[in-house]
Amino acid sequence: MPSSLEALIYTLVPTSQTQETLRRELVSRCQGILSSYGPSNLERDLSQPVESIERRLLSKDPGGVDTLKFTNLVSRLSKQSVISKQTEIVSFLSAMSRTSSSSRPPTSLSRPTTSQSKSRQPSIRTPTLPVPPPLPSAAGKSKAELLKEWRRSKGQTPISEVQLLRDAIYLLQGISGTYIKFSQEENDDRIVFLDDPDHTVSASTKVLIHRLAELGYLYRRVDSFVREREAVNTVGMIEQSLCHYLQSQLNDYYRLIAVLETQLNAATTEDSNESGLSLKRLDVWVNEWRLRMRMMSVCVEGAKEAHGGALVNLIHSYTENGDPFVRTFTHQLLEGVSRPFFTTLHKWLFSGELYDPFSEFFVSVDSSIGPSHHSHPSSLPGGIGDHSDVGFGSGVLGDADDFGSKDAGIKLWESKYQFKETMLPLFVGGASGKKIFSTGRSLNFIRYSCHDSEWVSTREKMNEFHGSLQYSDISGLERSIDSAYRLASDRLFEVFIAKFKLLDHLSALRNYLLLGYGDFADQLMETLGPSLSKSANTLYRHNLTATLESAIRSSNAQRDSPDVLRRLDARMLEYSHGEIGWDVFTLEYKVDAPIDTVLDNLALEGYLKLFRHLWQMKRIEKTLDRGWMRVTSGAKTFIRAPDLEPEWHKIRIQMAEMVHFIRQLEAYCRLEVIECSWAVLIDFLNKREGDLDSIIEAHRTYMERLLKKIFLWNPRTGKEELVLNMVKDAFATILMYREATDNFYNFTLSEAARHDQLADIERGVYTGKVPESTQNASDLTARLHEYGTLFKDKIQMMVQHLQVHPDLDCRFLAIRLSFSDYYKKPDRR
């Protein structure tokens, strides 16, 4: 390079061949120019050295001929795509021309006069006239130079650009300079100029300084935020990541300041207009950093009021900006800030563990509700054949203490982990957020509540599907979420159905509490009927459980698994004075964790209500069956009392009407409600879609359908239990009618016996004194007629309400009860 450089110097400055000192000076200066470099991310503009050369040419040649040639050469140079460093070449040639012009002999410094100037000189000089001294001409001077001359004439000394550059670099660091300072007042970020007659700053320069000072103000805000967070121990991990990213950006900013200071120190001996650094160039070079600092300042302000996922949402909202720079910077910022979020997400999604010490994740945990460790139901002591002082006790079901606490499972599932939508990042989405929440909660529940020893294999399957979770791969994140959700849900269904026999428990509730086992219900009612007709305070639980055990062993229920039978128990509700056993008797089915997550206390209360209603219905059916058998079997007796035969005919018609009502009501409850609802529930469980929430919701829908349809609830306010109360009144009327029928039956027997004695006397056979009738038949028949009419009115009113019921099945029940319009409201006309 030295030989090429010297050849170039010899060509441009011929006198350097004979002057060794000049040659060494030019070689040294050229090597310094070639070795100097600016910041890598700031490209010098070609127009700056071109403008400098054009001003110099105009000062030498006001006619503009040389300037026009130079402009033509520059345009041709700019079209050469092969030459990459055009700006450096022009700057180098400009520096060399200045050096060569300064090294020429003094005789060569005089500018040659042009022909135009020669023509203006007079051809004949008058020696007697004195020649005036030449005045300074304003031709070829820029407006800035003229302004400087005017200020000097006024005694106003402007601050040099080098000094302003020095203060401007101080401002970029948030430090006050010599002539430009930040305001010392609190919460006042204005800049103050040391503006006096000896040190003046032009208005345009002040505007430029203000633009540069904005970057220093933003730097102070970002740097202050980072330092404040470093001094606090309770800063969240996402906020720590934000501070780390901001600090890395500030480090790059410090490198820029160092490069600018280096260039400023190198240019102090040169003319500020011709050096590589000026206020305008500085403003151009830091423009990108101004945008960066603005974005960082916005994030800093948002971090003061938001944290965790909300802070990620705030940053993510700027990705929709139309400015490519803002969009790119925000993506880079999110890539770094979201790493703690994805680390927490990975542990939650694939292990069911939540590590969130600063509450930044969109899943919160209630540490007061710890994981419950319950034994598997099959490991519980007792069996169907064991007896204790609590009835079937450990046999039918042990003490309640053998099972988990009340609603422990559902409380753990619904209350331990909560979904915080405000912390959910927008790039995740609401649907994916719900899946993430469900997946982690399912894995945690399988691991700690179900004590599933095979959950490790489930996690290994998940590891085969998931990749690296990061912001730059949102589509991969969605695929990982879907795969994890599907695997966790499948395992949860498998644990509940295969391991904990959820279907067996649901079937047991259907068969026992909903009286699905007809032979068991009949046997239990036959054996318990006499006892339940007594006062409630004469019943004992051990007698009830013993009767329950005998009913199980004498029916097909004995083929059920011991684990199911040991959960079944008979007990009495709290009773008041005057109540009988029918009012307080009930069956109970007890469950433990984790089955109590699905069969929670609310669901079991619903089963209890349904059992009492269906049990009462079964009682009415059995009562009518026994009454009908008595009426039909006593037909021969009624012949001996022919005067009562018309009344018995009415009784048979009325009882047939009651039997039709109760059997249609039972068929509706059994076939159209219970069996149809059961089919829907089983179909859902066989599909195995969704998570534990889906199972709970499906069972609650099943229970809600049973309660609404069996109890004939009306959704209208104030009329919810109107039809149900009519059904209960009809049941009470049937029992009263049945009692009145028994009384009339006894009266008929006594009348038949009295007629037989009278017939014997007529035949001359004395069989004793003929008893007189103690009862009046008209009173008995009036009571029968009253109860029959009351029952018909109740059913007629019930059918009218069912015909306008919002539920379609209830309207069909009205058709079944009155298929021939028997209960149609009579026309008053």
C-alpha positions in Angstrom: 0.0 0.0 0.0 2.8 2.6 0.7 4.1 2.4 -2.9 0.6 2.9 -4.4 -0.1 5.6 -1.9 3.2 7.4 -2.7 2.6 7.1 -6.5 -0.9 8.7 -5.9 0.8 11.5 -3.9 3.5 12.1 -6.6 0.7 12.4 -9.2 -1.4 14.9 -7.2 1.5 16.8 -5.5 4.5 16.8 -7.9 6.6 18.9 -5.5 6.5 16.1 -2.9 9.1 14.2 -5.1 11.8 16.7 -4.2 10.7 17.6 -0.6 11.1 14.6 1.7 9.5 16.3 4.7 6.3 17.1 2.7 6.2 13.5 1.3 6.4 11.9 4.8 3.7 14.3 6.1 1.3 13.5 3.2 1.9 9.8 3.5 1.2 9.9 7.3 -2.0 11.9 6.9 -3.3 9.7 4.1 -2.6 6.6 6.2 -4.5 8.2 9.1 -7.5 8.8 6.9 -7.5 5.2 5.6 -7.2 3.7 9.1 -10.0 5.8 10.6 -13.5 4.4 10.8 -16.8 5.4 12.1 -19.5 3.4 13.9 -20.4 0.3 12.0 -24.1 0.9 12.1 -23.8 4.5 10.9 -23.2 5.0 7.1 -21.8 8.3 5.9 -23.9 10.1 3.4 -22.3 10.9 -0.1 -24.0 14.2 -0.2 -22.0 15.7 2.7 -18.5 15.6 1.1 -20.0 16.5 -2.3 -21.6 19.7 -0.8 -18.3 20.6 0.9 -16.4 20.3 -2.4 -19.1 22.2 -4.3 -18.9 25.1 -1.8 -15.1 25.2 -2.2 -15.4 25.2 -6.0 -18.0 28.0 -6.0 -15.7 30.0 -3.8 -12.9 29.6 -6.4 -15.1 29.8 -9.5 -18.3 31.9 -9.0 -19.2 31.1 -12.6 -19.9 27.5 -11.7 -18.1 25.8 -14.6 -16.0 23.6 -12.3 -18.9 22.9 -10.1 -20.9 21.6 -13.1 -18.1 19.4 -14.2 -17.7 18.0 -10.7 -21.5 17.3 -10.4 -21.3 15.4 -13.7 -18.4 13.3 -12.4 -20.3 12.6 -9.1 -23.4 11.4 -11.0 -21.3 9.1 -13.1 -19.6 7.7 -10.0 -22.9 7.1 -8.2 -24.0 4.9 -11.2 -21.0 2.6 -10.8 -22.4 -0.3 -8.7 -19.0 -2.0 -8.6 -17.5 0.8 -6.4 -19.0 0.2 -3.0 -17.2 2.9 -0.9 -18.0 5.9 -3.0 -18.4 8.2 0.0 -14.9 7.3 1.3 -13.3 7.8 -2.1 -14.8 11.3 -2.5 -13.8 12.2 1.1 -10.3 11.0 0.4 -9.9 12.9 -2.8 -11.2 16.1 -1.1 -8.7 15.7 1.8 -5.9 15.2 -0.7 -6.9 18.3 -2.7 -6.8 20.4 0.4 -3.4 19.0 1.4 -2.0 19.6 -2.1 -3.3 23.2 -2.3 -1.8 24.0 1.1 1.7 22.6 0.1 2.0 24.6 -3.2 4.4 27.6 -3.4 2.8 30.9 -2.5 2.9 32.0 -6.1 0.5 29.3 -7.0 -2.1 30.3 -4.5 -3.3 33.2 -6.5 -6.5 32.5 -8.2 -6.3 33.2 -11.9 -8.6 35.8 -13.2 -11.2 34.9 -15.7 -11.7 36.5 -19.1 -14.8 38.2 -17.9 -12.9 39.9 -15.1 -10.2 41.0 -17.6 -12.8 42.5 -19.9 -14.1 44.6 -17.1 -10.6 46.2 -16.5 -10.0 49.5 -18.4 -7.7 49.2 -21.3 -6.1 52.6 -20.6 -4.9 53.4 -17.0 -4.7 57.0 -15.9 -1.6 57.3 -13.7 -2.8 60.4 -12.0 -5.8 58.7 -10.4 -5.1 56.8 -7.2 -6.1 53.1 -7.1 -8.5 52.4 -4.2 -7.7 49.4 -2.0 -9.8 46.2 -2.7 -12.9 45.8 -0.6 -14.1 42.5 0.6 -16.6 41.0 -1.7 -19.6 38.9 -0.6 -19.6 36.9 -3.8 -19.3 33.1 -3.2 -19.9 33.3 0.5 -22.7 31.2 2.1 -25.4 32.7 4.3 -23.9 31.1 7.4 -20.6 32.8 6.7 -22.3 36.1 6.2 -24.2 35.6 9.4 -21.0 34.9 11.3 -19.4 38.1 10.0 -22.5 40.1 11.0 -22.4 38.6 14.5 -18.7 39.4 14.8 -19.4 43.0 13.7 -22.0 43.1 16.5 -19.7 41.7 19.1 -21.6 38.3 19.5 -19.2 35.4 19.6 -20.9 32.1 18.8 -19.9 29.0 20.6 -17.8 26.8 18.3 -19.4 23.6 17.0 -16.7 21.5 18.6 -17.7 22.8 22.0 -21.4 22.3 21.2 -20.6 18.7 20.1 -18.8 18.1 23.4 -21.9 19.3 25.3 -24.2 17.4 23.0 -22.4 14.1 23.8 -22.7 14.9 27.5 -26.4 15.5 26.9 -26.7 12.1 25.3 -25.4 10.6 28.5 -27.9 12.5 30.6 -25.1 14.8 31.9 -25.1 18.6 31.9 -22.3 20.2 29.7 -20.4 23.4 30.0 -22.7 25.6 27.9 -25.9 23.4 27.8 -27.3 22.0 31.1 -30.3 20.1 32.3 -32.6 22.0 34.6 -31.8 21.4 38.3 -35.4 21.7 39.3 -37.2 18.5 40.3 -39.4 16.9 37.7 -38.2 19.5 35.1 -36.3 18.0 32.2 -35.8 21.2 30.2 -32.4 22.2 29.0 -30.8 25.6 29.8 -28.4 27.4 27.5 -25.6 29.5 28.8 -26.6 32.3 26.4 -24.7 35.6 26.9 -23.0 38.1 24.5 -19.8 36.2 24.8 -21.4 32.8 24.1 -24.3 32.7 21.8 -26.2 29.8 20.2 -28.3 30.3 17.1 -32.0 29.4 17.1 -31.6 26.6 14.5 -28.7 25.1 16.6 -30.9 25.2 19.7 -33.6 23.2 17.9 -31.0 20.7 16.9 -29.7 20.5 20.5 -33.2 20.0 21.8 -33.6 17.0 19.4 -30.4 15.5 20.8 -31.3 16.3 24.4 -34.5 14.2 23.9 -32.3 11.1 23.6 -30.5 12.0 26.8 -33.8 12.5 28.7 -35.0 9.1 27.5 -31.7 7.6 28.5 -32.0 9.0 32.0 -35.5 7.5 32.4 -34.5 4.0 31.2 -31.3 4.0 33.2 -33.1 5.2 36.3 -35.7 2.4 35.9 -33.0 -0.3 35.5 -31.1 0.9 38.6 -34.2 1.1 40.7 -35.2 -2.5 39.8 -31.7 -3.7 40.6 -32.0 -2.4 44.1 -35.3 -4.2 44.8 -35.5 -7.9 45.7 -39.1 -8.4 44.9 -39.0 -7.7 41.2 -40.7 -10.4 39.0 -38.8 -12.6 36.6 -40.4 -11.0 33.6 -39.5 -7.6 34.8 -36.0 -8.8 35.5 -35.8 -10.0 31.9 -36.9 -6.6 30.7 -34.2 -5.0 32.8 -31.6 -7.4 31.4 -32.7 -6.6 27.8 -32.7 -2.8 28.5 -29.2 -3.1 30.1 -27.9 -4.9 27.0 -29.3 -2.1 24.8 -27.7 0.5 27.1 -24.4 -1.3 26.7 -24.6 -0.9 22.9 -25.6 2.7 23.5 -22.4 3.2 25.6 -20.3 1.8 22.7 -21.9 4.4 20.4 -21.0 7.2 22.8 -17.5 6.0 23.0 -17.1 6.0 19.2 -18.6 9.5 19.0 -16.2 10.8 21.6 -13.3 9.2 19.8 -14.3 10.9 16.6 -14.8 14.2 18.4 -11.3 14.1 19.9 -9.8 13.3 16.5 -11.7 16.2 14.9 -10.8 18.9 17.4 -7.9 20.2 15.3 -9.9 20.2 12.1 -12.5 22.5 10.8 -15.9 21.5 12.1 -17.5 21.9 8.8 -15.1 19.6 7.1 -14.6 17.0 9.8 -16.4 13.7 10.1 -18.6 14.8 13.0 -21.0 17.7 13.2 -24.3 18.4 15.0 -26.4 17.5 12.0 -24.5 14.3 11.3 -24.8 13.4 15.0 -28.5 13.9 14.8 -28.7 11.6 11.8 -26.5 9.0 13.4 -28.5 8.8 16.7 -31.9 8.9 15.0 -32.3 5.1 15.2 -31.3 5.2 18.8 -33.9 7.9 19.4 -36.6 5.5 18.2 -35.2 2.7 20.4 -35.1 4.9 23.4 -38.7 5.9 22.8 -39.8 2.3 22.7 -37.8 1.4 25.8 -39.2 4.5 27.6 -42.8 3.4 26.8 -42.0 -0.1 28.2 -40.5 1.4 31.3 -43.6 3.5 31.9 -45.9 0.5 31.4 -43.8 -1.6 33.7 -44.6 0.7 36.6 -48.3 -0.2 36.5 -48.2 -3.7 35.0 -46.3 -6.8 35.7 -46.1 -10.4 34.5 -48.4 -11.4 31.7 -50.0 -7.9 31.7 -46.5 -6.4 30.9 -46.0 -8.9 28.1 -49.4 -7.9 26.7 -48.4 -4.2 26.8 -45.2 -4.9 24.8 -47.1 -7.3 22.4 -49.6 -4.6 21.6 -46.8 -2.7 19.7 -46.2 -5.5 17.3 -49.2 -4.3 15.3 -47.5 -1.0 14.6 -47.1 -0.1 10.9 -43.5 1.1 11.4 -41.2 -1.8 10.5 -38.5 -0.6 12.9 -41.0 -0.5 15.8 -42.3 -4.0 14.9 -38.9 -5.5 14.6 -37.6 -4.0 17.9 -40.8 -5.2 19.7 -40.3 -8.7 18.4 -36.7 -8.7 19.7 -37.8 -7.3 23.0 -40.6 -9.9 23.4 -38.2 -12.7 22.5 -36.1 -11.8 25.6 -38.8 -10.7 28.0 -41.0 -13.7 27.4 -38.4 -16.3 28.3 -39.5 -16.6 32.0 -43.1 -16.9 30.9 -42.3 -19.8 28.6 -40.1 -21.4 31.3 -43.1 -21.4 33.7 -45.4 -22.4 30.9 -43.2 -25.4 30.1 -43.3 -26.7 33.7 -47.0 -26.2 34.0 -48.0 -27.6 30.6 -45.8 -30.8 30.7 -45.4 -31.5 34.4 -48.4 -29.9 36.1 -46.1 -27.9 38.4 -46.5 -24.2 38.9 -43.4 -22.2 39.9 -44.5 -18.6 40.0 -43.1 -16.8 43.1 -44.0 -13.4 41.9 -47.6 -14.1 40.6 -46.7 -13.3 37.0 -48.3 -16.3 35.3 -52.0 -16.4 34.3 -52.6 -19.3 36.7 -52.7 -18.6 40.4 -52.6 -21.1 43.2 -54.2 -21.1 46.6 -51.5 -22.6 48.8 -53.9 -23.0 51.7 -55.6 -25.8 49.7 -53.0 -28.5 49.6 -53.1 -31.8 47.7 -55.3 -34.3 49.5 -53.8 -37.8 49.8 -56.6 -40.3 50.0 -56.5 -44.1 49.9 -57.8 -46.0 46.9 -61.4 -47.1 47.6 -60.5 -50.8 47.2 -58.0 -50.5 50.0 -60.7 -49.4 52.5 -61.6 -51.9 55.2 -64.8 -53.7 55.4 -67.1 -55.6 53.1 -70.8 -56.4 52.5 -70.6 -59.2 55.0 -69.1 -57.3 57.8 -71.3 -56.1 60.7 -70.7 -53.5 63.3 -72.8 -51.4 65.7 -73.5 -48.9 62.9 -75.6 -51.2 60.8 -74.2 -52.5 57.6 -71.6 -50.2 58.9 -68.3 -51.1 57.5 -70.2 -53.7 55.6 -72.7 -51.5 53.7 -70.6 -48.5 54.3 -68.2 -47.7 57.1 -68.1 -44.6 59.1 -67.9 -41.4 57.2 -64.5 -40.9 58.7 -63.1 -43.6 56.4 -63.7 -41.4 53.5 -62.3 -38.0 52.5 -63.5 -34.8 53.9 -66.7 -33.3 52.6 -66.3 -31.9 49.0 -62.5 -32.2 49.3 -62.1 -33.3 45.7 -64.3 -30.7 44.1 -62.8 -28.0 46.3 -59.3 -29.0 45.3 -60.2 -29.1 41.6 -62.1 -25.8 41.4 -60.4 -23.7 44.1 -56.7 -24.5 44.2 -55.9 -23.1 40.8 -57.6 -20.1 39.3 -57.4 -18.7 35.8 -56.4 -15.0 35.6 -57.4 -13.7 32.2 -55.7 -10.3 32.7 -52.3 -12.1 32.9 -52.9 -14.1 29.7 -50.6 -12.9 26.9 -52.5 -12.0 23.8 -50.3 -14.1 21.5 -51.5 -17.2 23.4 -55.2 -16.6 22.9 -58.2 -17.3 25.1 -58.9 -20.8 23.8 -55.3 -21.9 24.1 -55.1 -20.3 27.5 -58.0 -22.4 28.7 -56.4 -25.5 27.3 -53.1 -24.7 29.1 -54.9 -24.1 32.3 -56.9 -27.4 32.0 -53.8 -29.4 30.9 -51.6 -28.3 33.9 -54.5 -28.7 36.3 -55.3 -32.2 35.0 -51.7 -33.3 35.3 -51.4 -31.9 38.8 -54.7 -33.6 39.8 -53.6 -37.0 38.3 -50.3 -36.8 40.1 -51.2 -35.6 43.5 -54.9 -36.4 44.0 -55.3 -39.6 41.9 -51.8 -40.9 42.9 -51.4 -42.2 39.4 -48.1 -44.0 39.2 -48.2 -44.0 35.4 -48.3 -40.2 35.0 -44.5 -40.3 34.2 -45.3 -42.3 31.0 -47.9 -39.6 30.1 -45.2 -36.9 30.5 -42.8 -38.9 28.4 -45.4 -39.1 25.6 -45.8 -35.3 25.9 -42.0 -34.9 25.6 -42.2 -36.6 22.2 -44.5 -34.0 20.8 -43.4 -30.7 22.3 -40.5 -28.6 21.0 -38.9 -25.4 22.3 -41.6 -23.0 23.5 -40.6 -19.5 22.3 -42.3 -16.4 21.1 -40.8 -16.7 17.6 -42.7 -20.0 17.0 -46.3 -19.4 17.9 -47.6 -22.1 15.5 -45.3 -24.7 17.3 -46.6 -23.4 20.6 -50.2 -24.1 19.5 -49.3 -27.6 18.3 -47.6 -28.4 21.6 -50.6 -27.1 23.6 -53.1 -29.2 21.6 -51.0 -32.3 21.9 -50.5 -31.9 25.7 -54.2 -31.2 26.2 -55.2 -34.3 24.3 -52.8 -36.6 26.1 -53.7 -35.2 29.6 -57.4 -35.5 28.9 -57.2 -39.0 27.7 -55.2 -40.1 30.8 -57.6 -38.3 33.1 -60.6 -40.2 31.5 -58.7 -43.4 31.8 -57.9 -42.9 35.4 -61.4 -42.0 36.4 -63.2 -44.7 34.4 -60.7 -47.6 34.5 -59.0 -47.1 37.8 -61.6 -45.5 40.0 -64.6 -47.1 38.3 -66.6 -43.9 37.8 -69.2 -45.7 35.7 -69.8 -48.3 38.4 -70.5 -45.5 40.9 -72.9 -43.7 38.6 -74.7 -47.0 37.8 -75.0 -47.7 41.6 -76.6 -44.3 42.1 -79.0 -45.0 39.2 -79.9 -48.5 40.4 -80.3 -47.8 44.1 -81.1 -44.2 44.7 -83.1 -43.8 41.5 -84.7 -47.3 42.1 -83.3 -48.8 38.8 -83.3 -52.2 40.5 -87.1 -53.0 40.6 -86.7 -56.2 42.5 -84.5 -54.5 45.1 -87.0 -51.6 45.5 -89.9 -54.0 45.9 -88.1 -56.2 48.4 -87.0 -53.3 50.4 -90.5 -51.8 50.5 -92.0 -55.1 51.5 -89.7 -55.6 54.4 -89.5 -52.0 55.6 -93.2 -51.1 55.0 -94.5 -52.1 58.4 -91.6 -50.4 60.2 -91.9 -47.2 58.3 -95.6 -46.9 59.1 -94.6 -46.4 62.8 -93.5 -43.2 64.4 -90.1 -42.0 63.5 -88.8 -42.0 67.0 -89.3 -45.8 67.2 -86.9 -46.6 64.3 -83.3 -47.5 64.8 -80.5 -47.3 62.3 -79.2 -50.8 62.9 -82.7 -52.2 62.1 -82.8 -50.2 58.9 -79.3 -51.4 57.8 -80.1 -55.0 58.6 -83.3 -54.7 56.5 -81.2 -53.1 53.7 -78.8 -56.0 53.8 -81.5 -58.6 53.6 -83.1 -56.8 50.6 -79.7 -56.8 48.8 -79.2 -60.5 49.4 -82.7 -61.4 48.3 -82.4 -59.5 45.0 -80.1 -59.2 42.0 -78.3 -56.4 43.8 -76.1 -59.0 45.5 -74.2 -59.4 42.2 -72.7 -55.9 42.5 -69.2 -55.5 43.6 -68.5 -55.4 47.3 -66.9 -51.9 46.9 -70.2 -50.6 45.6 -72.4 -52.3 48.3 -70.2 -51.1 51.1 -70.9 -47.5 50.2 -74.7 -48.0 50.4 -76.3 -47.1 53.7 -79.7 -46.6 55.2 -80.4 -43.7 57.6 -83.0 -41.4 58.9 -83.2 -37.7 58.4 -83.9 -35.3 61.2 -87.5 -35.7 62.3 -90.0 -33.6 64.2 -92.9 -34.6 66.4 -95.6 -36.5 64.6 -93.6 -37.7 61.6 -93.5 -41.4 60.7 -90.8 -43.5 59.1 -92.0 -42.8 55.5 -91.2 -39.1 56.1 -87.6 -39.6 57.3 -86.2 -42.8 55.7 -83.6 -42.5 52.9 -80.8 -44.3 51.3 -77.3 -42.8 51.1 -74.3 -43.5 48.8 -71.0 -42.3 50.0 -67.9 -41.6 47.9 -64.4 -40.6 48.5 -61.7 -38.7 46.6 -61.2 -38.3 43.8 -64.7 -39.5 42.8 -66.1 -36.8 45.0 -64.8 -34.3 42.4 -67.6 -35.5 40.1 -70.1 -36.7 42.7 -69.8 -33.7 45.0 -72.1 -32.9 47.9 -74.5 -30.9 45.7 -74.9 -33.9 43.3 -75.5 -36.3 46.2 -78.1 -34.0 47.7 -79.9 -34.0 44.3 -79.8 -37.8 44.3 -81.3 -37.8 47.8 -84.1 -35.5 46.7 -84.8 -37.7 43.8 -84.8 -40.9 45.9 -87.3 -39.5 48.4 -89.7 -38.5 45.5 -89.3 -41.8 43.7 -89.6 -43.7 46.9 -92.9 -41.9 47.7 -94.1 -42.7 44.2 -93.2 -46.3 44.7 -95.1 -46.3 48.0 -98.2 -45.0 46.3 -97.9 -47.6 43.6 -97.6 -50.5 46.2 -100.5 -49.0 48.2 -102.7 -49.0 45.2 -101.6 -52.5 44.2 -102.5 -53.9 47.6 -105.8 -52.0 47.6 -106.7 -53.2 44.1 -105.9 -56.8 45.1 -108.2 -56.5 48.1 -111.0 -55.0 46.1 -110.8 -57.7 43.5 -110.3 -60.6 45.9 -113.3 -59.4 48.0 -115.8 -59.5 45.2 -117.5 -62.6 46.6 -117.9 -60.9 49.9 -119.5 -57.9 48.2 -122.2 -60.1 46.7 -123.5 -60.8 50.1 -124.1 -57.1 50.6 -125.8 -56.2 47.3 -126.9 -52.8 48.5 -123.1 -51.7 48.6 -122.2 -53.1 45.2 -122.8 -49.7 43.4 -120.4 -48.1 45.7 -117.7 -50.7 45.1 -118.2 -50.2 41.4 -117.4 -46.5 41.8 -114.4 -47.5 44.0 -113.0 -49.7 41.3 -113.4 -47.0 38.7 -111.7 -44.4 40.9 -108.8 -46.8 41.8 -108.3 -47.6 38.2 -108.0 -43.9 37.5 -105.4 -43.6 40.3 -103.4 -46.6 39.1 -103.4 -45.1 35.6 -102.0 -41.8 37.0 -99.2 -43.3 39.1 -98.1 -45.7 36.4 -98.0 -43.1 33.7 -96.0 -40.8 36.0 -93.6 -43.7 36.8 -93.2 -44.5 33.1 -92.5 -40.9 32.4 -89.9 -40.6 35.1 -88.2 -43.9 34.3 -88.3 -44.1 30.5 -88.4 -40.5 29.2 -86.3 -38.9 31.9 -83.9 -41.2 33.6 -83.1 -43.6 30.8 -82.8 -40.9 28.1 -80.6 -38.7 30.3 -78.5 -41.8 31.2 -78.0 -42.6 27.5 -76.7 -39.0 26.9 -74.3 -39.2 29.8 -72.9 -42.6 28.8 -72.5 -41.5 25.2 -70.4 -38.5 26.4 -68.2 -40.7 28.6 -67.6 -43.1 25.8 -66.4 -40.4 23.5 -63.8 -39.3 26.1 -63.7 -35.7 24.9 -62.7 -32.8 27.1 -61.2 -32.7 30.6 -62.4 -33.2 34.2 -64.4 -30.0 33.9 -66.3 -31.6 31.0 -67.1 -34.7 33.1 -68.3 -32.5 35.9 -70.4 -30.4 33.6 -71.8 -33.4 31.9 -72.9 -35.0 35.2 -74.3 -31.7 36.4 -76.3 -31.4 33.2 -77.5 -34.9 33.8 -78.6 -34.1 37.3 -80.2 -30.8 36.3 -82.2 -32.6 33.7 -83.4 -35.2 36.2 -84.4 -32.7 38.8 -86.2 -30.4 36.4 -88.1 -33.1 34.6 -89.0 -35.4 37.5 -90.0 -32.6 39.7 -91.8 -30.9 36.8 -90.2 -27.6 37.6 -91.5 -24.5 35.8 -88.9 -21.9 34.9 -91.3 -19.0 35.5 -90.7 -17.0 38.6 -93.0 -17.9 41.5 -94.3 -21.1 39.7 -91.2 -23.3 40.0 -92.8 -26.0 42.2 -96.5 -25.4 41.4 -97.0 -28.7 39.5 -94.8 -30.6 42.0 -97.0 -29.5 44.9 -100.0 -30.7 42.9 -98.4 -34.1 42.5 -97.7 -34.2 46.3 -101.3 -33.3 47.0 -102.4 -36.0 44.6 -100.2 -38.5 46.5 -101.7 -37.4 49.8 -105.2 -37.7 48.4 -104.5 -41.2 47.1 -103.3 -42.3 50.6 -106.5 -40.8 52.2 -108.7 -42.5 49.6 -106.9 -45.8 50.3 -107.5 -45.4 54.0 -111.2 -44.6 53.3 -111.4 -47.7 51.1 -110.1 -49.9 53.9 -112.7 -48.5 56.2 -115.4 -49.1 53.7 -114.0 -52.6 53.1 -114.2 -53.3 56.9 -117.7 -51.9 56.9 -118.7 -54.2 54.0 -117.3 -57.2 55.8 -119.4 -56.4 58.9 -122.5 -55.8 56.8 -121.9 -59.1 55.0 -121.6 -60.9 58.3 -124.8 -59.3 59.6 -126.7 -60.3 56.4 -125.5 -63.8 56.9 -126.8 -64.0 60.5 -130.2 -62.6 59.3 -130.3 -65.2 56.6 -129.6 -67.9 59.2 -132.4 -66.7 61.4 -134.8 -66.8 58.4 -133.7 -70.4 57.8 -134.3 -71.1 61.5 -130.7 -71.4 62.4 -129.7 -69.3 65.4 -126.1 -68.2 65.3 -126.2 -65.6 67.9 -127.5 -62.1 68.4 -127.4 -60.0 65.3 -125.0 -57.0 65.9 -126.3 -53.6 65.1 -124.3 -51.4 62.6 -122.0 -49.0 64.4 -121.2 -47.0 61.3 -123.3 -45.2 58.8 -122.6 -46.2 55.2 -123.5 -42.7 54.0 -120.6 -41.2 55.9 -118.2 -43.6 54.4 -119.4 -43.2 50.9 -119.5 -39.4 51.3 -115.8 -39.5 52.3 -115.0 -41.7 49.3 -116.8 -39.4 47.0 -115.1 -36.4 48.5 -111.6 -37.8 48.1 -112.4 -39.1 44.6 -113.6 -35.7 43.5 -110.6 -34.0 45.1 -108.2 -36.3 43.3 -109.9 -35.7 39.9 -109.8 -31.9 40.5 -106.1 -32.1 41.3 -105.3 -34.1 38.3 -107.4 -31.9 36.1 -105.6 -28.8 37.3 -102.2 -30.6 36.9 -102.9 -31.6 33.3 -104.0 -28.0 32.5 -100.7 -26.7 33.8 -98.7 -29.4 32.0 -100.3 -28.7 28.7 -98.8 -25.2 28.8 -95.5 -26.2 30.4 -92.4 -24.8 28.6 -90.8 -28.3 28.6 -91.9 -30.6 25.7 -91.6 -33.8 27.8 -93.9 -32.4 30.4 -96.5 -31.5 27.7 -96.3 -35.1 26.5 -96.9 -36.3 30.1 -100.2 -34.3 30.0 -101.1 -36.1 26.8 -100.4 -39.5 28.4 -102.5 -38.6 31.5 -105.4 -37.4 29.5 -105.0 -39.1 26.1 -108.8 -39.1 25.6 -109.3 -35.6 27.0 -110.8 -37.2 30.1 -109.4 -34.3 32.2 -110.3 -31.7 29.8 -111.7 -28.6 31.4 -115.5 -28.6 31.0 -117.1 -25.9 29.0 -119.1 -23.6 31.2 -121.6 -23.0 28.5 
